[in-house]
Structure formats: C-alpha cells, structure tokens
C-alpha cells in the first residue's frame, strides 16, 4: 500500500513520508464543502446476497490473491 501512493510523482516508501502526504492532503481539503447526496445514491443500490462459505474456503481463496495488484471484478484476484 505504501508503495502505491505517490506524492510529487515519487512513491512513498517510508512511513514518515506517507504520514506527511496524508496529513498535508487532509489539511488541504478540510475546509472544502462535502456533497453528502452521494451517500443517498449508495444507499439506494440493491443489496447483494453472499453465498455461504466456510473459513477454509475463504482462506483458500485469499491465499490465491496477489497483493501487488488491484482487484478484478470478482474482488479476489
């Protein structure tokens, strides 16, 4: 996760750099107005039912995941 965040076109490779980036970004945005209507759009979406699965099935599925890439539509690989 730290490597994926860039600031001034440079990756944040150290936790102190990451903290500085997140802190400065927050400070830049703290006085902006927030449009909470976006939350209404989210709540109006249909809920998705999850099939039942065991702990073992879950662990097998996440063991296949690549932690160096973004998730695909199935949210796992």
For each residue, the residues with C-beta under 8 A, 3 or more apart:
1: 4 5
2: 5 11 12 13 14 15 18
3: 11 12 13
4: 1 11
5: 1 2 11 12 18 21
6: 9 10 11 12
7: 10 12 17 20 21
8:
9: 6
10: 6 7
11: 2 3 4 5 6
12: 2 3 5 6 7 17 18 21
13: 2 3 17
14: 2 17 18
15: 2 18 19
16: 19 20
17: 7 12 13 14 20 21
18: 2 5 12 14 15 21 22
19: 15 16 22 23
20: 7 16 17 23 24
21: 5 7 12 17 18 24 25
22: 18 19 25 26
23: 19 20 26 27
24: 20 21 27 28
25: 21 22 28 29
26: 22 23 29 30
27: 23 24 30
28: 24 25
29: 25 26 32
30: 26 27
31:
32: 29
33:
34:
35: 38
36: 39 40
37: 40 41
38: 35 41 42
39: 36 42 43
40: 36 37 43 44
41: 37 38 44 45
42: 38 39 45
43: 39 40
44: 40 41
45: 41 42
46:
47:
48:
49:
50: 53
51:
52:
53: 50 57 58 61
54: 57 58
55: 58 59
56: 59 60
57: 53 54 60 61
58: 53 54 55 61 62
59: 55 56 62 63
60: 56 57 63 64
61: 53 57 58 64 65 76
62: 58 59 65 76
63: 59 60
64: 60 61 76 77
65: 61 62 76 77
66: 69 77
67:
68:
69: 66
70:
71: 74 75 76 77
72: 75 76 77
73:
74: 71 77
75: 71 72
76: 61 62 64 65 71 72
77: 64 65 66 71 72 74
